[in-house]
Amino acid sequence: MKSEDEVIKGLQAIFAEVFDRDDIELRRDLTAKDVAGWDSFKQVELIIETEARFKMRFTSSEVDSFRNLGDLIDVVAARAA
């Protein structure tokens, strides 16, 4: 299990890479509506990069359940070694 801070640090690097900017403030309530350019393609890229960085695979039901960044953080923190 990883701490929430460790997960956010990893996600910050992923967001910076995927969106090619490092000024996105990650918050638990962050959604695609809050980030310019966050479309379905970026969503897939975020999921793939998160799986790679944290060495895990999400089920389709897990991905469907991600309503905001907090949902993703919780799953990654619980499953990451």
VMD Tcl script that builds the backbone (N, CA, C; Angstrom):
set m [mol new atoms 243]
animate dup $m
set s [atomselect $m all]
$s set {name element resname resid chain x y z} {
  {N N MET 1 A 0.847 -1.184 0.000}
  {CA C MET 1 A 0.000 0.000 0.000}
  {C C MET 1 A 0.892 1.247 0.000}
  {N N LYS 2 A 0.546 2.186 -0.836}
  {CA C LYS 2 A 1.275 3.456 -0.903}
  {C C LYS 2 A 0.449 4.535 -0.212}
  {N N SER 3 A 1.150 5.528 0.313}
  {CA C SER 3 A 0.438 6.644 0.927}
  {C C SER 3 A -0.197 7.498 -0.166}
  {N N GLU 4 A -1.198 8.251 0.228}
  {CA C GLU 4 A -1.861 9.143 -0.727}
  {C C GLU 4 A -0.862 10.144 -1.305}
  {N N ASP 5 A 0.048 10.643 -0.485}
  {CA C ASP 5 A 1.052 11.601 -0.971}
  {C C ASP 5 A 1.960 10.983 -2.028}
  {N N GLU 6 A 2.344 9.709 -1.831}
  {CA C GLU 6 A 3.181 9.018 -2.819}
  {C C GLU 6 A 2.433 8.853 -4.139}
  {N N VAL 7 A 1.165 8.509 -4.044}
  {CA C VAL 7 A 0.350 8.333 -5.248}
  {C C VAL 7 A 0.205 9.669 -5.970}
  {N N ILE 8 A -0.086 10.726 -5.249}
  {CA C ILE 8 A -0.252 12.046 -5.871}
  {C C ILE 8 A 1.043 12.488 -6.540}
  {N N LYS 9 A 2.174 12.236 -5.909}
  {CA C LYS 9 A 3.467 12.593 -6.509}
  {C C LYS 9 A 3.653 11.868 -7.841}
  {N N GLY 10 A 3.333 10.580 -7.878}
  {CA C GLY 10 A 3.427 9.826 -9.122}
  {C C GLY 10 A 2.448 10.326 -10.166}
  {N N LEU 11 A 1.234 10.635 -9.744}
  {CA C LEU 11 A 0.227 11.138 -10.674}
  {C C LEU 11 A 0.590 12.520 -11.200}
  {N N GLN 12 A 1.246 13.330 -10.374}
  {CA C GLN 12 A 1.671 14.659 -10.829}
  {C C GLN 12 A 2.613 14.522 -12.022}
  {N N ALA 13 A 3.539 13.572 -11.948}
  {CA C ALA 13 A 4.465 13.335 -13.058}
  {C C ALA 13 A 3.716 12.842 -14.295}
  {N N ILE 14 A 2.730 11.987 -14.099}
  {CA C ILE 14 A 1.936 11.473 -15.216}
  {C C ILE 14 A 1.151 12.602 -15.870}
  {N N PHE 15 A 0.485 13.421 -15.084}
  {CA C PHE 15 A -0.284 14.538 -15.639}
  {C C PHE 15 A 0.621 15.498 -16.395}
  {N N ALA 16 A 1.804 15.773 -15.850}
  {CA C ALA 16 A 2.749 16.678 -16.523}
  {C C ALA 16 A 3.157 16.116 -17.877}
  {N N GLU 17 A 3.366 14.803 -17.933}
  {CA C GLU 17 A 3.760 14.165 -19.190}
  {C C GLU 17 A 2.607 14.125 -20.193}
  {N N VAL 18 A 1.450 13.685 -19.749}
  {CA C VAL 18 A 0.304 13.518 -20.645}
  {C C VAL 18 A -0.181 14.859 -21.195}
  {N N PHE 19 A -0.217 15.885 -20.346}
  {CA C PHE 19 A -0.741 17.185 -20.778}
  {C C PHE 19 A 0.353 18.172 -21.167}
  {N N ASP 20 A 1.610 17.741 -21.053}
  {CA C ASP 20 A 2.767 18.564 -21.410}
  {C C ASP 20 A 2.747 19.909 -20.681}
  {N N ARG 21 A 2.406 19.845 -19.401}
  {CA C ARG 21 A 2.432 21.034 -18.551}
  {C C ARG 21 A 2.517 20.585 -17.099}
  {N N ASP 22 A 3.137 21.413 -16.292}
  {CA C ASP 22 A 3.334 21.021 -14.896}
  {C C ASP 22 A 2.616 21.934 -13.905}
  {N N ASP 23 A 1.628 22.659 -14.388}
  {CA C ASP 23 A 0.910 23.589 -13.519}
  {C C ASP 23 A -0.480 23.096 -13.114}
  {N N ILE 24 A -0.770 21.837 -13.367}
  {CA C ILE 24 A -2.079 21.298 -12.999}
  {C C ILE 24 A -2.050 20.937 -11.515}
  {N N GLU 25 A -2.914 21.579 -10.744}
  {CA C GLU 25 A -2.995 21.303 -9.308}
  {C C GLU 25 A -3.895 20.091 -9.091}
  {N N LEU 26 A -3.303 19.008 -8.629}
  {CA C LEU 26 A -4.085 17.797 -8.414}
  {C C LEU 26 A -4.846 17.899 -7.098}
  {N N ARG 27 A -6.156 17.697 -7.194}
  {CA C ARG 27 A -7.054 17.694 -6.038}
  {C C ARG 27 A -7.922 16.449 -6.131}
  {N N ARG 28 A -8.406 15.998 -5.006}
  {CA C ARG 28 A -9.245 14.791 -5.007}
  {C C ARG 28 A -10.502 14.982 -5.854}
  {N N ASP 29 A -11.025 16.205 -5.930}
  {CA C ASP 29 A -12.262 16.436 -6.681}
  {C C ASP 29 A -12.011 16.831 -8.141}
  {N N LEU 30 A -10.767 16.739 -8.601}
  {CA C LEU 30 A -10.427 17.103 -9.979}
  {C C LEU 30 A -11.107 16.156 -10.966}
  {N N THR 31 A -11.697 16.728 -12.025}
  {CA C THR 31 A -12.312 15.934 -13.086}
  {C C THR 31 A -11.839 16.458 -14.436}
  {N N ALA 32 A -12.220 15.756 -15.484}
  {CA C ALA 32 A -11.841 16.160 -16.842}
  {C C ALA 32 A -12.330 17.568 -17.165}
  {N N LYS 33 A -13.441 17.968 -16.598}
  {CA C LYS 33 A -13.981 19.310 -16.861}
  {C C LYS 33 A -13.060 20.415 -16.353}
  {N N ASP 34 A -12.179 20.074 -15.412}
  {CA C ASP 34 A -11.296 21.065 -14.797}
  {C C ASP 34 A -9.988 21.287 -15.554}
  {N N VAL 35 A -9.682 20.422 -16.526}
  {CA C VAL 35 A -8.388 20.484 -17.211}
  {C C VAL 35 A -8.613 20.611 -18.713}
  {N N ALA 36 A -8.139 21.708 -19.271}
  {CA C ALA 36 A -8.263 21.920 -20.721}
  {C C ALA 36 A -7.562 20.790 -21.467}
  {N N GLY 37 A -8.257 20.234 -22.451}
  {CA C GLY 37 A -7.674 19.184 -23.274}
  {C C GLY 37 A -7.854 17.773 -22.739}
  {N N TRP 38 A -8.517 17.627 -21.592}
  {CA C TRP 38 A -8.729 16.295 -21.021}
  {C C TRP 38 A -9.955 15.689 -21.698}
  {N N ASP 39 A -9.698 14.943 -22.754}
  {CA C ASP 39 A -10.762 14.278 -23.498}
  {C C ASP 39 A -10.636 12.769 -23.300}
  {N N SER 40 A -11.413 12.001 -24.049}
  {CA C SER 40 A -11.399 10.547 -23.870}
  {C C SER 40 A -10.045 9.941 -24.220}
  {N N PHE 41 A -9.338 10.526 -25.174}
  {CA C PHE 41 A -8.013 10.017 -25.531}
  {C C PHE 41 A -7.022 10.259 -24.394}
  {N N LYS 42 A -7.082 11.432 -23.797}
  {CA C LYS 42 A -6.207 11.734 -22.659}
  {C C LYS 42 A -6.565 10.846 -21.471}
  {N N GLN 43 A -7.839 10.546 -21.302}
  {CA C GLN 43 A -8.272 9.664 -20.217}
  {C C GLN 43 A -7.618 8.294 -20.360}
  {N N VAL 44 A -7.643 7.753 -21.575}
  {CA C VAL 44 A -7.025 6.449 -21.822}
  {C C VAL 44 A -5.522 6.528 -21.557}
  {N N GLU 45 A -4.892 7.593 -22.023}
  {CA C GLU 45 A -3.456 7.771 -21.809}
  {C C GLU 45 A -3.131 7.860 -20.310}
  {N N LEU 46 A -3.950 8.576 -19.560}
  {CA C LEU 46 A -3.742 8.669 -18.112}
  {C C LEU 46 A -3.837 7.297 -17.446}
  {N N ILE 47 A -4.819 6.513 -17.845}
  {CA C ILE 47 A -4.997 5.180 -17.269}
  {C C ILE 47 A -3.806 4.290 -17.606}
  {N N ILE 48 A -3.386 4.282 -18.872}
  {CA C ILE 48 A -2.257 3.449 -19.297}
  {C C ILE 48 A -0.984 3.846 -18.560}
  {N N GLU 49 A -0.717 5.138 -18.469}
  {CA C GLU 49 A 0.492 5.610 -17.788}
  {C C GLU 49 A 0.437 5.312 -16.287}
  {N N THR 50 A -0.745 5.413 -15.695}
  {CA C THR 50 A -0.889 5.098 -14.270}
  {C C THR 50 A -0.640 3.615 -14.031}
  {N N GLU 51 A -1.189 2.767 -14.888}
  {CA C GLU 51 A -0.948 1.329 -14.766}
  {C C GLU 51 A 0.542 1.018 -14.880}
  {N N ALA 52 A 1.214 1.648 -15.823}
  {CA C ALA 52 A 2.642 1.387 -16.030}
  {C C ALA 52 A 3.469 1.865 -14.834}
  {N N ARG 53 A 3.221 3.077 -14.385}
  {CA C ARG 53 A 4.024 3.646 -13.285}
  {C C ARG 53 A 3.855 2.855 -11.995}
  {N N PHE 54 A 2.617 2.451 -11.706}
  {CA C PHE 54 A 2.345 1.775 -10.444}
  {C C PHE 54 A 2.286 0.253 -10.587}
  {N N LYS 55 A 2.624 -0.250 -11.782}
  {CA C LYS 55 A 2.712 -1.695 -12.041}
  {C C LYS 55 A 1.446 -2.437 -11.617}
  {N N MET 56 A 0.339 -2.027 -12.222}
  {CA C MET 56 A -0.946 -2.655 -11.944}
  {C C MET 56 A -1.827 -2.563 -13.183}
  {N N ARG 57 A -2.886 -3.307 -13.197}
  {CA C ARG 57 A -3.886 -3.238 -14.257}
  {C C ARG 57 A -5.238 -2.983 -13.605}
  {N N PHE 58 A -5.985 -2.064 -14.202}
  {CA C PHE 58 A -7.332 -1.776 -13.722}
  {C C PHE 58 A -8.332 -2.629 -14.487}
  {N N THR 59 A -9.390 -3.042 -13.806}
  {CA C THR 59 A -10.486 -3.706 -14.497}
  {C C THR 59 A -11.335 -2.634 -15.172}
  {N N SER 60 A -12.137 -3.047 -16.121}
  {CA C SER 60 A -13.003 -2.069 -16.791}
  {C C SER 60 A -14.001 -1.471 -15.802}
  {N N SER 61 A -14.448 -2.254 -14.831}
  {CA C SER 61 A -15.389 -1.705 -13.841}
  {C C SER 61 A -14.703 -0.681 -12.939}
  {N N GLU 62 A -13.424 -0.892 -12.631}
  {CA C GLU 62 A -12.694 0.116 -11.855}
  {C C GLU 62 A -12.591 1.416 -12.644}
  {N N VAL 63 A -12.200 1.311 -13.905}
  {CA C VAL 63 A -12.062 2.509 -14.741}
  {C C VAL 63 A -13.399 3.233 -14.835}
  {N N ASP 64 A -14.477 2.492 -15.021}
  {CA C ASP 64 A -15.808 3.103 -15.100}
  {C C ASP 64 A -16.209 3.796 -13.796}
  {N N SER 65 A -15.646 3.348 -12.686}
  {CA C SER 65 A -16.026 3.916 -11.385}
  {C C SER 65 A -15.265 5.195 -11.041}
  {N N PHE 66 A -14.232 5.538 -11.823}
  {CA C PHE 66 A -13.444 6.735 -11.527}
  {C C PHE 66 A -14.241 7.984 -11.909}
  {N N ARG 67 A -14.821 8.648 -10.920}
  {CA C ARG 67 A -15.608 9.866 -11.162}
  {C C ARG 67 A -14.775 11.130 -10.980}
  {N N ASN 68 A -13.680 10.989 -10.229}
  {CA C ASN 68 A -12.778 12.122 -10.008}
  {C C ASN 68 A -11.405 11.559 -9.645}
  {N N LEU 69 A -10.446 12.432 -9.477}
  {CA C LEU 69 A -9.087 11.983 -9.191}
  {C C LEU 69 A -9.006 11.243 -7.861}
  {N N GLY 70 A -9.828 11.629 -6.907}
  {CA C GLY 70 A -9.836 10.955 -5.612}
  {C C GLY 70 A -10.151 9.475 -5.729}
  {N N ASP 71 A -11.070 9.119 -6.619}
  {CA C ASP 71 A -11.399 7.705 -6.830}
  {C C ASP 71 A -10.182 6.943 -7.341}
  {N N LEU 72 A -9.462 7.534 -8.275}
  {CA C LEU 72 A -8.254 6.907 -8.816}
  {C C LEU 72 A -7.186 6.783 -7.729}
  {N N ILE 73 A -6.982 7.839 -6.974}
  {CA C ILE 73 A -5.989 7.822 -5.895}
  {C C ILE 73 A -6.288 6.698 -4.913}
  {N N ASP 74 A -7.543 6.542 -4.525}
  {CA C ASP 74 A -7.921 5.517 -3.551}
  {C C ASP 74 A -7.603 4.116 -4.050}
  {N N VAL 75 A -7.915 3.832 -5.308}
  {CA C VAL 75 A -7.657 2.501 -5.860}
  {C C VAL 75 A -6.156 2.252 -5.963}
  {N N VAL 76 A -5.419 3.227 -6.472}
  {CA C VAL 76 A -3.969 3.056 -6.613}
  {C C VAL 76 A -3.322 2.883 -5.240}
  {N N ALA 77 A -3.690 3.709 -4.279}
  {CA C ALA 77 A -3.097 3.621 -2.941}
  {C C ALA 77 A -3.368 2.261 -2.302}
  {N N ALA 78 A -4.557 1.737 -2.499}
  {CA C ALA 78 A -4.928 0.458 -1.898}
  {C C ALA 78 A -4.218 -0.719 -2.559}
  {N N ARG 79 A -3.958 -0.618 -3.868}
  {CA C ARG 79 A -3.409 -1.761 -4.600}
  {C C ARG 79 A -1.915 -1.701 -4.847}
  {N N ALA 80 A -1.312 -0.525 -4.764}
  {CA C ALA 80 A 0.112 -0.390 -5.096}
  {C C ALA 80 A 0.977 -1.053 -4.028}
  {N N ALA 81 A 2.005 -1.699 -4.510}
  {CA C ALA 81 A 2.929 -2.399 -3.590}
  {C C ALA 81 A 3.931 -1.432 -2.994}
}
mol reanalyze $m
mol bondsrecalc $m
mol representation Tube
mol addrep $m
